[in-house]
Amino acid sequence: MNSMVIEVLTPRYAMAWYPWAVQYFFMIAISYSALMLTVPGLLLGKQRFLPLAKIALLVSVSCTLVGPVALLADLHQPLRFWHFYTNITPWSWMSIGSLLLPLYLMLVVAYAWLAWRPAMQEQAQGEGWMARLSGWIALGQWHAPRWLLVLAGLGALVFSFGIMLYTGAEVAVLQSRPLWHTEWLPVMFVITGLIAAAGLVLLLNRLMTGNDEDVNRQGLTVIFVGMILAAVVAALWLAEGITGYSPSVQQAFASIKNSPQWTAAAVWGLLAGIALALSAAVVLKKQVWLGGAWLVGLLALHVGWTFRWMVLMEVQTVAKNTAGYYQYALEAGSYGFMGIIGTFGLWLAVLLIIDILVPWKKGMQVRAH
Amino acid sequence: MDKNRRNLIKGAAAAGGIAAFGAGYYGPLEKMGKGLINGTAGKKTADRLHGNSLAPEYSVDPQTGEITLNQDQRIAFTVCYGCTTKCGVRVRIDNNEEKVLRVSGNPYHPLSADEHLDEDIPVLDALRGLSSFQDQGQLNRSTACARGNAAMAQLTSDNRVLQCLKRVGPRGSGQWQTVSFEQLLDEIVEGGDLFAEGAVDGLRAIRDVETPLDANNPEYGPKANQLLMMEATDYGRSALLKRFAFNAFGTRNYGHHGAYCGLAFRMGSGALMNDLAKYAHVKPDLANTKFALFIGTAPSQAGNPFKRQGRLLAQARSTGSLEYVVVDPALNAAASHAASDRNRWISILPGTDTALAMGLIRWMLENNGYAADYLALPGNTAANAAGEAGHSNATHLVIDDDSHPRAGHFLRLSDLGQAEAGSESDHPVVVNNAGDLESAEAASRGQLFVERQVDTADGTTTVRSSLFKLRQQAQAYSIEEYADYCGIEAGTIKALAKRFARFGRQAAADVHGGMMSGSGFYASWGVNMLNLLAGSYNHKGGVAVGGGKYNGMGSGPRYDLDGFPGKIGPKGVFLSRSRFPYEKTSEYKRHVANGESPYPAKAPWRKLAPPILTEHLLSGIDGYPYHIKAMIGVMANPLYGQAGLTEMIESKLKDPKNIGLYVAVDGFINETNRYADYIVPDSVMYEVWGFTGAWSGTVTKMTTACWPVVEPRQAKTAAGEPVSMDSFFIELAKRLDLPGFGDNAITGADGKSYPLNRAEDYYLRAAANIALAGKPLADASAEDIHASGIEPLMERLQGTLTADEVGPVAHLYSRGGRFEKMEKAYNGQKLGNTWNRPLCVYNEEVGTTIDSYSGKRLVGTPMFHPPRFWDGSALRDHFTQEDWPLLAFSFKSNLMNSYSIGLERLRMIKPYNPVLLHYKDAEKYGVKHGDAIAIESPGGKVIALALVGEHVHQGALGIEHGYGHRELGAGTHVIDGEKRPGNEYLGAGVNLNDLGFADPTRKSGTATWLENVSGASVRQGLPVRISVVNDLI
């Protein structure tokens, strides 16, 4: 090695994507996953799944509304978003996403509106400002046929597949980051999204709907099955690298194998995943512990959020043009800690406002423990 | 809970959420706001496509070639101070802000171009040739190196000294107050109780050119010798400094960085080239050399002129036919895979170069690997007849018998009674082809290997030819023994010698700072001897002495800048005891008179060496031969540059009783002048006047014209001139009423007297001498003047020179100097500029000089010896291999020089210097790549990071030079009560010289380890040991 060789190709780069991106990916994944959780109850009409569907619908709407707000902040100049629509670039996943996202959002809102309308109309019959407000929101007393709801739901579902595809693909398409460049990434995003959505449902079940037994059981099942699938996907990804089937995955391993931080993160992920799967299974088995399903839900949320944090932020610290790692220190302000807190704050506000205004629990029969 | 109460709580929580969101979304909202108002949240650039790029200084129409100059900018040619190569550069300046924008090369300048433009080409044509018009740009482009580009930051550096400073508080405490230039001069001239520490002798009191300073030793000279003048090197302005020091003030004592830079190399070369006065040296004619051997020099980053050499090397090894080998303890940028089979790196143990040189010489002498025909030419007659530029003394006979009164001298005709001793016809004697003794000027050829008895006027004696003696020295050890010593395999040495010899007169050996070891003089001589044996001196493709300098500061065609009424010839023994044989001292005579052995002397007397700063300072403090009373240093920094000096001298420098007055002239505060009593702010590069010389390897004659292309930023004198080295010496001389300065100081060729009151009085007249020497330069045209940015200079020209001088001098400055045409470089197969003195296989001066320790004659040819101390004992006798297993050495950085640490652009690329360690040594001492290690020597200890690999010789530890500073921005100073904090990052890395140590065989506290013959500071091959540092905070 020649000490005369001086690297000049690696100036300090600022992080390209902010924690805002993590928040968006988290919110939108819960959004489309929760949407899927409403299908058995609301679209297929299975009574057993109705409570699950109702909570999931609330989760889905609140997350769908907050996600794009976070996404906007990730743009280095947020107001430039209109460029997407004047420069449509069909070969770019992000461009496709810019078209999908508003439509998806409108369909989810329409779906929820149609689902909550009957209860709103009932509320509008009452007295006071709340009743008057409900009347405006319901936009009249006319009865919306069921097929409209189904159509809206199906439409939202179709677009959610688009969202699933584009969010994963826009990250996985980068060959220059081997840690991202795998077809398994979009799959993993969806699986961890389902896990996180189920987790949030379990948490809200505990806090807002009296800890319904069925919801707990169904949520835990989703988590457990999701973890099995996640393990399979992870094993397949590792196999691709170990066997040399994918040189890109091999590169990915090489880029982090000497880092004690990454090794520690991998170990943590493995342990958390095992803990989550086990705890879900155990709680499902042991009826007496079913009331503690919300704790499993918290762990599921942690797994879902941290997966996205590792993939979107920590992977950016792996240097692209040289060996080694950049240091990323979370800043306190908007583009760091406060941004994360702020997103959750907005979500909480949206959740609570809907909760105050919309009798979404109407018709739900809770079977508590 | 009541529903309304619940809702209220939920509402409050929601409000809290919104508030949190507000706090978190503030950033994006701010950006959106700025975007709405300004169209961007960022800072608007001048152009939407190419940002804030500079407008070009001129543009060339690609069709017609017409040039349009940008009126807001100008370019001007001057010199670069980025290193001692002193390339000619073109400086691009913003006319409105008077700010330097960018620096590139001067296409007229031989150091900045492959084939420099003839100076009669108009400036606009030269500028056009730098553009892509007709694709000339790639051919003619003229560049500055990385450091040359970055160095412009010096002008606007926060660390620059812009006012005259006087110390407040003890020396070295970093406390200063600004004073006026006039007050500074008053105080240093008159002296007094300047610092409330007691009386200080002013310069007026010290300047006594009559009274001897030591009545017992009258040869020491007058009291004026107690002023020591220090300088970094000649940057084109030294003539004025020397005029003041030697010929006006009358002190003998002057030193520059040579003794801690490359003096061993210079003296070894001087010994071979028969020049132990100026120490001529050569560089390979890289454009035509077929095989080059670089030992202890890296032409891509050091060994001036390195920019030119680096370029020629790259060209020669890719499109030319050069093959080369780099011998160095470290792998440097000169050896590169870019040249694949054309080059090799051979690693060597530091300080063992005499072994390699003698091994190569031995092989060449035993295997007919030398230019026998050329070496057999005994004199000028034979050389001229053979069409050679000169001859060697290979065949000359040396009286090799200690009992003979002329032992060590050449056998001359006068010894044989055939001529009068000392007359012009008293030539050396050779043995001709017939076997008879004949005059070297009469014989057509001489025998190369002669050993016989000869009858002389003083008895029968043994004589040996020079080449015989060289072979004797070479055969003292086997090649295997040499190989063992230097760490290169014997087979490699033989193969190297064979390859070198194969290319005959187009093989060149090049050497430089790597020779600064404890055996450096003989090592340098030995390597240079390879060139002599190959016959490559003065030969095209061999080694070139260079074209030399247009000297305007002598008694030129227009003005005599050398002589002046009242001029003093300085007298006396130098503080460093150089150039004066010990045997001539009163001290010696006293010993002999008392019947005592005069040897060893109290300290080295080096007859062959120039005055050297490595001895001046410590000797002047010790008082042998005498004390220094005052010191003036211009841009000098020996405490950073001389191995082991800081440790030895720091506390002594701080005490004003040792040296009463220390005045520094410098643009920056460095490791040495932080102990000064006064600092005079000097101009920095692009603000200075001067005329520089050229290095060997620049095969044409040249000089660079330096002038202030931007107004100097520092304080002004009362007369409105910038305070600088020039105005300092001029005003100081006038205050001291010294001759040679002030009105009527310069005599013109017209017999009139001219003043020397301002810098330009001197330099513009030197310019006239240069411009009108030989064939005078043509007048500069108006376009030349405008395009080369010298309009601001014209007024000064017209005010100082005569009418007929203005035009040619303007021409000189409009080209940035005077440069011999490229076509003069070669004369058939010979170089255009040759060195005609007889080249020395045996140097008579060296062979008759007596070592002041042993009392014995020095060996008069290259020889092998291990690095040694003054008493002749070897390094390893004092510092064993077991205790000090590694040998530290330094090498030039390709980016950083010894005073460029403040340049941020360079530090962004290389902020510190990890030390080179071989992986086997690392394993042995438990060091991993990147570990912090403590490096300890007999004189010091430093902590560095280890760069472990195969890029250094096993047993060696490599330290890149230019880091490990304590000043030049790293130290904190308080000026007028205001703190100027140091930047600790400028102190990053290590300085090899902190590992230097005292010579254990000299009087304690008086000397660092210096090479015997030259007095050069030893830095290559310092014994060290290393250990891992575990508890760094």
Interface residues (C-beta under 8 A of the other chain):
Chain A: M1 N2 S3 M4 I6 V8 W20 V69 L72 A73 H76 Q77 P78 L79 R80 G333 S334 Y335 M338 G339 I340 I341 G342 T343 F344 G345 L346 W347 L348 A349 V350 L352 I353 D355 I356
Chain B: N7 K10 G11 A13 A14 A15 G16 G17 I18 A19 A20 F21 G22 A23 G24 Y25 Y26 G27 P28 K31 M32 G35 L36 T40 A41 G42 Q301 A330 L331 N332 A333 N894 L895 I909 K910 P914 L916 L947 G949 E950 H951 G958 E960
